[in-house]
Amino acid sequence: MKRRYERALTADELSRLPDEDIDTSDIPELGPEFWAKAKVMAPRSKPNVSLRLPEDVITFFRNESPKGYTGRMAAVLAAYVRAHQPK
C-alpha cells in the first residue's frame, strides 16, 4: 500500500528515504529487450548566453512567477523559432 504524504517531498527528503520505504509497484521492470537497445549518452548542455532585455520584459516574466522565469522566456523564444521555420 502506498504511503500518503501531506505534501510532496523535496529531493533531499526523498534521497534520505530507505529503499524499502519506496513504493515502486507502479513502475514496470525493464526487461532484457530494453537493456539490449540502451545507450549511454552524455547529457546535452545548453550554452550560457548573456542578453540585455528591457526592464518591462523581465518584470512581465518575473511577476508571473519568480521561479523559472528564464525558462519561460526560453520557451517563448523556442516557440518563435518553431513558428518561423520553413514548413
MOPAC internal coordinates of N, CA, C and O (Angstrom, degrees):
PM7 1SCF
backbone

  N    0.0000 0     0.00 0     0.00 0    0    0    0
  C    1.4507 1     0.00 0     0.00 0    1    0    0
  C    1.5316 1   109.47 1     0.00 0    2    1    0
  O    1.2310 1   121.39 1   -42.56 1    3    2    1
  N    1.3235 1   114.95 1   137.44 1    3    2    1
  C    1.4618 1   119.84 1  -179.01 1    5    3    2
  C    1.5223 1   110.76 1   -72.71 1    6    5    3
  O    1.2310 1   121.20 1   -40.32 1    7    6    5
  N    1.3089 1   115.32 1   139.68 1    7    6    5
  C    1.4546 1   120.62 1   175.76 1    9    7    6
  C    1.5235 1   107.74 1   -84.46 1   10    9    7
  O    1.2310 1   119.90 1   -45.50 1   11   10    9
  N    1.2967 1   117.80 1   134.50 1   11   10    9
  C    1.4631 1   122.97 1  -179.89 1   13   11   10
  C    1.5286 1   109.20 1   -98.06 1   14   13   11
  O    1.2310 1   121.06 1   -44.20 1   15   14   13
  N    1.3161 1   115.58 1   135.80 1   15   14   13
  C    1.4603 1   121.55 1   177.29 1   17   15   14
  C    1.5238 1   108.13 1  -112.63 1   18   17   15
  O    1.2310 1   120.79 1   -30.47 1   19   18   17
  N    1.3187 1   116.10 1   149.53 1   19   18   17
  C    1.4635 1   120.61 1   180.00 1   21   19   18
  C    1.5259 1   111.72 1   -68.10 1   22   21   19
  O    1.2310 1   120.77 1   155.04 1   23   22   21
  N    1.3299 1   116.13 1   -24.96 1   23   22   21
  C    1.4647 1   121.13 1   179.97 1   25   23   22
  C    1.5237 1   107.55 1  -147.54 1   26   25   23
  O    1.2310 1   121.37 1   -14.83 1   27   26   25
  N    1.3164 1   114.99 1   165.17 1   27   26   25
  C    1.4620 1   119.17 1   176.66 1   29   27   26
  C    1.5244 1   109.12 1   -66.33 1   30   29   27
  O    1.2310 1   120.62 1   -40.60 1   31   30   29
  N    1.3230 1   116.41 1   139.40 1   31   30   29
  C    1.4593 1   120.43 1   179.14 1   33   31   30
  C    1.5205 1   110.11 1   -78.89 1   34   33   31
  O    1.2310 1   120.66 1   -31.90 1   35   34   33
  N    1.3239 1   116.35 1   148.10 1   35   34   33
  C    1.4627 1   120.48 1   176.01 1   37   35   34
  C    1.5271 1   108.72 1   -76.23 1   38   37   35
  O    1.2310 1   120.48 1   -14.45 1   39   38   37
  N    1.3086 1   116.69 1   165.55 1   39   38   37
  C    1.4689 1   120.85 1   178.09 1   41   39   38
  C    1.5245 1   110.34 1   -59.59 1   42   41   39
  O    1.2310 1   120.23 1   141.88 1   43   42   41
  N    1.3244 1   117.17 1   -38.12 1   43   42   41
  C    1.4663 1   120.89 1   179.44 1   45   43   42
  C    1.5286 1   110.72 1   -65.04 1   46   45   43
  O    1.2310 1   120.57 1   136.57 1   47   46   45
  N    1.3297 1   116.51 1   -43.43 1   47   46   45
  C    1.4658 1   120.14 1   178.30 1   49   47   46
  C    1.5280 1   111.07 1   -63.81 1   50   49   47
  O    1.2310 1   120.72 1   138.01 1   51   50   49
  N    1.3206 1   116.24 1   -41.99 1   51   50   49
  C    1.4703 1   120.10 1   178.52 1   53   51   50
  C    1.5211 1   111.52 1   -62.85 1   54   53   51
  O    1.2310 1   120.43 1   140.70 1   55   54   53
  N    1.3185 1   116.78 1   -39.30 1   55   54   53
  C    1.4692 1   119.87 1  -177.74 1   57   55   54
  C    1.5251 1   111.74 1   -66.94 1   58   57   55
  O    1.2310 1   120.11 1   156.88 1   59   58   57
  N    1.3390 1   117.40 1   -23.12 1   59   58   57
  C    1.4735 1   120.51 1   179.83 1   61   59   58
  C    1.5294 1   113.00 1   -88.22 1   62   61   59
  O    1.2310 1   119.95 1   171.08 1   63   62   61
  N    1.3280 1   117.70 1    -8.92 1   63   62   61
  C    1.4638 1   119.64 1   179.47 1   65   63   62
  C    1.5251 1   110.01 1   -68.05 1   66   65   63
  O    1.2310 1   119.89 1   -45.39 1   67   66   65
  N    1.3288 1   117.82 1   134.61 1   67   66   65
  C    1.4708 1   119.53 1   174.15 1   69   67   66
  C    1.5298 1   109.27 1   -66.45 1   70   69   67
  O    1.2310 1   120.28 1   -32.62 1   71   70   69
  N    1.3259 1   117.08 1   147.38 1   71   70   69
  C    1.4629 1   121.46 1  -177.94 1   73   71   70
  C    1.5190 1   112.43 1   -53.12 1   74   73   71
  O    1.2310 1   120.03 1   140.73 1   75   74   73
  N    1.3295 1   117.55 1   -39.27 1   75   74   73
  C    1.4685 1   120.26 1  -176.73 1   77   75   74
  C    1.5333 1   113.06 1   -68.70 1   78   77   75
  O    1.2310 1   120.06 1   165.12 1   79   78   77
  N    1.3385 1   117.49 1   -14.88 1   79   78   77
  C    1.4694 1   121.14 1   177.77 1   81   79   78
  C    1.5261 1   112.45 1   -91.09 1   82   81   79
  O    1.2310 1   119.75 1   178.50 1   83   82   81
  N    1.3081 1   118.09 1    -1.50 1   83   82   81
  C    1.4583 1   122.06 1  -178.36 1   85   83   82
  C    1.5178 1   108.80 1   -96.93 1   86   85   83
  O    1.2310 1   120.62 1   -59.72 1   87   86   85
  N    1.3385 1   116.41 1   120.28 1   87   86   85
  C    1.4663 1   121.86 1   179.61 1   89   87   86
  C    1.5231 1   109.09 1   -84.40 1   90   89   87
  O    1.2310 1   120.58 1   -68.75 1   91   90   89
  N    1.3122 1   116.50 1   111.25 1   91   90   89
  C    1.4706 1   121.30 1   179.42 1   93   91   90
  C    1.5244 1   111.46 1  -109.92 1   94   93   91
  O    1.2310 1   120.12 1  -163.29 1   95   94   93
  N    1.3410 1   117.37 1    16.71 1   95   94   93
  C    1.4571 1   121.03 1  -175.52 1   97   95   94
  C    1.5260 1   113.24 1   -64.05 1   98   97   95
  O    1.2310 1   119.82 1   157.56 1   99   98   97
  N    1.3361 1   117.96 1   -22.44 1   99   98   97
  C    1.4640 1   119.98 1  -179.74 1  101   99   98
  C    1.5262 1   112.82 1   -95.01 1  102  101   99
  O    1.2310 1   120.37 1  -172.02 1  103  102  101
  N    1.3272 1   116.90 1     7.98 1  103  102  101
  C    1.4641 1   121.50 1   179.06 1  105  103  102
  C    1.5236 1   108.23 1  -107.43 1  106  105  103
  O    1.2310 1   119.80 1   -62.02 1  107  106  105
  N    1.3423 1   117.99 1   117.98 1  107  106  105
  C    1.4673 1   118.93 1  -178.71 1  109  107  106
  C    1.5264 1   111.58 1   -68.64 1  110  109  107
  O    1.2310 1   121.09 1   -31.09 1  111  110  109
  N    1.3297 1   115.51 1   148.91 1  111  110  109
  C    1.4647 1   120.96 1   176.14 1  113  111  110
  C    1.5259 1   109.09 1   -67.17 1  114  113  111
  O    1.2310 1   120.21 1   -33.27 1  115  114  113
  N    1.3224 1   117.20 1   146.73 1  115  114  113
  C    1.4603 1   121.80 1   174.82 1  117  115  114
  C    1.5148 1   107.52 1   -94.84 1  118  117  115
  O    1.2310 1   121.16 1   -66.79 1  119  118  117
  N    1.3131 1   115.38 1   113.21 1  119  118  117
  C    1.4549 1   120.74 1  -175.59 1  121  119  118
  C    1.5166 1   112.95 1   -83.31 1  122  121  119
  O    1.2310 1   120.50 1     0.58 1  123  122  121
  N    1.3333 1   116.65 1  -179.42 1  123  122  121
  C    1.4696 1   122.13 1  -178.50 1  125  123  122
  C    1.5276 1   113.60 1   -59.09 1  126  125  123
  O    1.2310 1   120.25 1   147.59 1  127  126  125
  N    1.3477 1   117.13 1   -32.41 1  127  126  125
  C    1.4700 1   119.37 1   179.71 1  129  127  126
  C    1.5230 1   111.72 1   -64.82 1  130  129  127
  O    1.2310 1   120.21 1   147.14 1  131  130  129
  N    1.3415 1   117.21 1   -32.86 1  131  130  129
  C    1.4594 1   120.01 1   175.65 1  133  131  130
  C    1.5238 1   109.97 1   -67.26 1  134  133  131
  O    1.2310 1   120.59 1   129.81 1  135  134  133
  N    1.3287 1   116.47 1   -50.19 1  135  134  133
  C    1.4638 1   120.88 1  -175.24 1  137  135  134
  C    1.5266 1   112.04 1   -68.05 1  138  137  135
  O    1.2310 1   119.91 1   154.14 1  139  138  137
  N    1.3226 1   117.78 1   -25.86 1  139  138  137
  C    1.4626 1   120.78 1   177.68 1  141  139  138
  C    1.5287 1   111.14 1   -67.06 1  142  141  139
  O    1.2310 1   120.59 1   150.52 1  143  142  141
  N    1.3254 1   116.48 1   -29.48 1  143  142  141
  C    1.4735 1   121.12 1  -178.18 1  145  143  142
  C    1.5302 1   112.91 1  -101.04 1  146  145  143
  O    1.2310 1   120.02 1   172.60 1  147  146  145
  N    1.3232 1   117.57 1    -7.40 1  147  146  145
  C    1.4647 1   121.33 1  -175.69 1  149  147  146
  C    1.5278 1   111.17 1   -66.75 1  150  149  147
  O    1.2310 1   121.24 1   -36.13 1  151  150  149
  N    1.3326 1   115.23 1   143.87 1  151  150  149
  C    1.4637 1   121.01 1   178.39 1  153  151  150
  C    1.5223 1   108.80 1  -130.98 1  154  153  151
  O    1.2310 1   120.56 1   -36.89 1  155  154  153
  N    1.3095 1   116.54 1   143.11 1  155  154  153
  C    1.4554 1   121.14 1   174.15 1  157  155  154
  C    1.5256 1   107.21 1   -84.64 1  158  157  155
  O    1.2310 1   121.07 1   -53.34 1  159  158  157
  N    1.3191 1   115.56 1   126.66 1  159  158  157
  C    1.4633 1   120.06 1  -178.38 1  161  159  158
  C    1.5172 1   109.40 1  -130.45 1  162  161  159
  O    1.2310 1   120.83 1   -39.65 1  163  162  161
  N    1.3048 1   116.01 1   140.35 1  163  162  161
  C    1.4645 1   120.96 1   175.33 1  165  163  162
  C    1.5282 1   108.66 1   -71.18 1  166  165  163
  O    1.2310 1   120.01 1   -37.70 1  167  166  165
  N    1.3238 1   117.58 1   142.30 1  167  166  165
  C    1.4718 1   118.75 1   178.75 1  169  167  166
  C    1.5262 1   110.64 1   -64.89 1  170  169  167
  O    1.2310 1   121.50 1   -36.57 1  171  170  169
  N    1.3252 1   114.73 1   143.43 1  171  170  169
  C    1.4665 1   119.17 1   176.58 1  173  171  170
  C    1.5137 1   107.84 1   -82.39 1  174  173  171
  O    1.2310 1   120.90 1   -47.56 1  175  174  173
  N    1.3004 1   115.88 1   132.44 1  175  174  173
  C    1.4629 1   118.69 1   177.74 1  177  175  174
  C    1.5216 1   108.96 1  -108.48 1  178  177  175
  O    1.2310 1   121.46 1   -24.79 1  179  178  177
  N    1.3005 1   114.81 1   155.21 1  179  178  177
  C    1.4585 1   120.67 1   178.95 1  181  179  178
  C    1.5215 1   107.80 1   -99.45 1  182  181  179
  O    1.2310 1   120.13 1   -41.41 1  183  182  181
  N    1.3274 1   117.35 1   138.59 1  183  182  181
  C    1.4624 1   118.76 1   178.00 1  185  183  182
  C    1.5307 1   110.45 1   -67.24 1  186  185  183
  O    1.2310 1   121.02 1   -34.92 1  187  186  185
  N    1.2959 1   115.66 1   145.08 1  187  186  185
  C    1.4614 1   121.97 1   176.60 1  189  187  186
  C    1.5198 1   108.43 1   -84.76 1  190  189  187
  O    1.2310 1   120.36 1   -52.81 1  191  190  189
  N    1.3311 1   116.93 1   127.19 1  191  190  189
  C    1.4601 1   121.57 1  -177.42 1  193  191  190
  C    1.5292 1   108.42 1  -126.92 1  194  193  191
  O    1.2310 1   121.12 1   -43.54 1  195  194  193
  N    1.3021 1   115.46 1   136.46 1  195  194  193
  C    1.4614 1   120.62 1   174.20 1  197  195  194
  C    1.5230 1   106.89 1  -100.71 1  198  197  195
  O    1.2310 1   120.80 1   -48.80 1  199  198  197
  N    1.3275 1   116.08 1   131.20 1  199  198  197
  C    1.4620 1   120.40 1  -173.13 1  201  199  198
  C    1.5237 1   109.58 1  -140.38 1  202  201  199
  O    1.2310 1   120.36 1   -50.62 1  203  202  201
  N    1.3201 1   116.92 1   129.38 1  203  202  201
  C    1.4678 1   120.83 1   176.51 1  205  203  202
  C    1.5262 1   107.89 1   -90.31 1  206  205  203
  O    1.2310 1   121.31 1   -55.29 1  207  206  205
  N    1.3358 1   115.11 1   124.71 1  207  206  205
  C    1.4619 1   120.78 1  -178.88 1  209  207  206
  C    1.5228 1   109.99 1  -126.29 1  210  209  207
  O    1.2310 1   120.56 1   -27.22 1  211  210  209
  N    1.3278 1   116.53 1   152.78 1  211  210  209
  C    1.4640 1   119.19 1   175.67 1  213  211  210
  C    1.5330 1   110.23 1   -61.43 1  214  213  211
  O    1.2310 1   120.79 1   -35.88 1  215  214  213
  N    1.3158 1   116.09 1   144.12 1  215  214  213
  C    1.4644 1   121.56 1  -177.71 1  217  215  214
  C    1.5222 1   112.04 1   -57.08 1  218  217  215
  O    1.2310 1   119.71 1   141.51 1  219  218  217
  N    1.3482 1   118.15 1   -38.49 1  219  218  217
  C    1.4647 1   120.09 1  -178.68 1  221  219  218
  C    1.5304 1   112.17 1   -65.53 1  222  221  219
  O    1.2310 1   119.85 1   149.74 1  223  222  221
  N    1.3214 1   117.89 1   -30.26 1  223  222  221
  C    1.4607 1   121.18 1   177.03 1  225  223  222
  C    1.5295 1   109.62 1   -68.61 1  226  225  223
  O    1.2310 1   120.40 1   132.85 1  227  226  225
  N    1.3159 1   116.84 1   -47.15 1  227  226  225
  C    1.4659 1   121.13 1   178.87 1  229  227  226
  C    1.5256 1   109.93 1   -62.50 1  230  229  227
  O    1.2310 1   120.09 1   136.06 1  231  230  229
  N    1.3249 1   117.44 1   -43.94 1  231  230  229
  C    1.4651 1   122.03 1   180.00 1  233  231  230
  C    1.5237 1   110.65 1   -60.41 1  234  233  231
  O    1.2310 1   120.33 1   137.55 1  235  234  233
  N    1.3205 1   116.98 1   -42.45 1  235  234  233
  C    1.4652 1   120.87 1   179.30 1  237  235  234
  C    1.5264 1   110.68 1   -57.00 1  238  237  235
  O    1.2310 1   119.99 1   130.02 1  239  238  237
  N    1.3183 1   117.63 1   -49.98 1  239  238  237
  C    1.4653 1   120.82 1  -177.77 1  241  239  238
  C    1.5203 1   111.91 1   -71.03 1  242  241  239
  O    1.2310 1   119.84 1   142.73 1  243  242  241
  N    1.3192 1   117.91 1   -37.27 1  243  242  241
  C    1.4771 1   120.89 1   179.19 1  245  243  242
  C    1.5217 1   111.53 1   -68.26 1  246  245  243
  O    1.2310 1   119.95 1   141.49 1  247  246  245
  N    1.3329 1   117.70 1   -38.51 1  247  246  245
  C    1.4708 1   120.95 1  -177.68 1  249  247  246
  C    1.5148 1   112.18 1   -67.40 1  250  249  247
  O    1.2310 1   120.20 1   150.11 1  251  250  249
  N    1.3285 1   117.23 1   -29.89 1  251  250  249
  C    1.4665 1   119.70 1   178.44 1  253  251  250
  C    1.5235 1   109.01 1   -61.93 1  254  253  251
  O    1.2310 1   120.61 1   134.36 1  255  254  253
  N    1.3038 1   116.45 1   -45.64 1  255  254  253
  C    1.4671 1   122.85 1   175.19 1  257  255  254
  C    1.5174 1   106.57 1  -171.82 1  258  257  255
  O    1.2310 1   119.56 1   -59.47 1  259  258  257
  N    1.3389 1   118.45 1   120.53 1  259  258  257
  C    1.4626 1   120.51 1  -176.22 1  261  259  258
  C    1.5298 1   113.55 1   -60.93 1  262  261  259
  O    1.2310 1   120.14 1   145.98 1  263  262  261
  N    1.3289 1   117.33 1   -34.02 1  263  262  261
  C    1.4681 1   118.77 1   179.65 1  265  263  262
  C    1.5226 1   109.70 1   -80.25 1  266  265  263
  O    1.2310 1   120.57 1   -49.69 1  267  266  265
  N    1.2932 1   116.51 1   130.31 1  267  266  265
  C    1.4583 1   121.35 1   174.65 1  269  267  266
  C    1.5154 1   115.57 1    80.39 1  270  269  267
  O    1.2310 1   120.08 1  -164.60 1  271  270  269
  N    1.3137 1   117.45 1    15.40 1  271  270  269
  C    1.4650 1   117.92 1  -177.31 1  273  271  270
  C    1.5276 1   112.25 1   -66.34 1  274  273  271
  O    1.2310 1   119.85 1   148.01 1  275  274  273
  N    1.3264 1   117.90 1   -31.99 1  275  274  273
  C    1.4748 1   118.35 1   178.86 1  277  275  274
  C    1.5313 1   110.18 1   -70.03 1  278  277  275
  O    1.2310 1   120.18 1   146.95 1  279  278  277
  N    1.3112 1   117.26 1   -33.05 1  279  278  277
  C    1.4728 1   120.40 1   175.56 1  281  279  278
  C    1.5175 1   111.41 1   -64.40 1  282  281  279
  O    1.2310 1   120.40 1   139.60 1  283  282  281
  N    1.3345 1   116.84 1   -40.40 1  283  282  281
  C    1.4712 1   120.16 1   176.89 1  285  283  282
  C    1.5214 1   110.64 1   -65.42 1  286  285  283
  O    1.2310 1   120.28 1   141.19 1  287  286  285
  N    1.3138 1   117.07 1   -38.81 1  287  286  285
  C    1.4671 1   120.21 1   177.49 1  289  287  286
  C    1.5289 1   109.87 1   -62.49 1  290  289  287
  O    1.2310 1   120.60 1   137.39 1  291  290  289
  N    1.3249 1   116.46 1   -42.61 1  291  290  289
  C    1.4643 1   120.87 1   178.49 1  293  291  290
  C    1.5272 1   110.50 1   -63.70 1  294  293  291
  O    1.2310 1   120.06 1   141.66 1  295  294  293
  N    1.3428 1   117.49 1   -38.34 1  295  294  293
  C    1.4662 1   120.84 1   178.99 1  297  295  294
  C    1.5226 1   111.53 1   -64.15 1  298  297  295
  O    1.2310 1   120.28 1   140.54 1  299  298  297
  N    1.3292 1   117.07 1   -39.46 1  299  298  297
  C    1.4636 1   120.92 1   177.45 1  301  299  298
  C    1.5243 1   110.19 1   -64.00 1  302  301  299
  O    1.2310 1   120.26 1   136.20 1  303  302  301
  N    1.3264 1   117.11 1   -43.80 1  303  302  301
  C    1.4690 1   120.05 1   178.30 1  305  303  302
  C    1.5318 1   111.03 1   -64.61 1  306  305  303
  O    1.2310 1   120.08 1   139.75 1  307  306  305
  N    1.3203 1   117.46 1   -40.25 1  307  306  305
  C    1.4703 1   120.67 1   178.73 1  309  307  306
  C    1.5303 1   110.52 1   -63.73 1  310  309  307
  O    1.2310 1   119.97 1   139.33 1  311  310  309
  N    1.3447 1   117.66 1   -40.67 1  311  310  309
  C    1.4669 1   121.24 1   177.97 1  313  311  310
  C    1.5279 1   110.57 1   -63.57 1  314  313  311
  O    1.2310 1   120.65 1   141.36 1  315  314  313
  N    1.3186 1   116.37 1   -38.64 1  315  314  313
  C    1.4700 1   120.90 1   177.42 1  317  315  314
  C    1.5288 1   110.16 1   -61.76 1  318  317  315
  O    1.2310 1   120.65 1   134.71 1  319  318  317
  N    1.3234 1   116.36 1   -45.29 1  319  318  317
  C    1.4733 1   120.57 1   179.98 1  321  319  318
  C    1.5300 1   109.84 1   -61.14 1  322  321  319
  O    1.2310 1   120.31 1   133.39 1  323  322  321
  N    1.3482 1   117.02 1   -46.61 1  323  322  321
  C    1.4687 1   119.91 1  -179.15 1  325  323  322
  C    1.5291 1   110.83 1   -61.48 1  326  325  323
  O    1.2310 1   120.20 1   140.02 1  327  326  325
  N    1.3433 1   117.23 1   -39.98 1  327  326  325
  C    1.4622 1   121.48 1  -177.93 1  329  327  326
  C    1.5239 1   111.68 1   -68.42 1  330  329  327
  O    1.2310 1   119.85 1   155.95 1  331  330  329
  N    1.3271 1   117.90 1   -24.05 1  331  330  329
  C    1.4603 1   121.19 1  -176.08 1  333  331  330
  C    1.5224 1   114.05 1  -106.01 1  334  333  331
  O    1.2310 1   120.56 1  -171.99 1  335  334  333
  N    1.3366 1   116.54 1     8.01 1  335  334  333
  C    1.4615 1   118.93 1   176.51 1  337  335  334
  C    1.5155 1   108.55 1   -83.27 1  338  337  335
  O    1.2310 1   120.54 1   -34.27 1  339  338  337
  N    1.3367 1   116.58 1   145.73 1  339  338  337
  C    1.4726 1   119.07 1   179.06 1  341  339  338
  C    1.5376 1   110.63 1   -61.76 1  342  341  339
  O    1.2310 1   121.06 1   -36.80 1  343  342  341
  N    1.2914 1   115.57 1   143.20 1  343  342  341
  C    1.4788 1   121.59 1  -179.86 1  345  343  342
  C    1.5012 1   112.03 1   -76.65 1  346  345  343
  O    1.2310 1   120.10 1   180.00 1  347  346  345

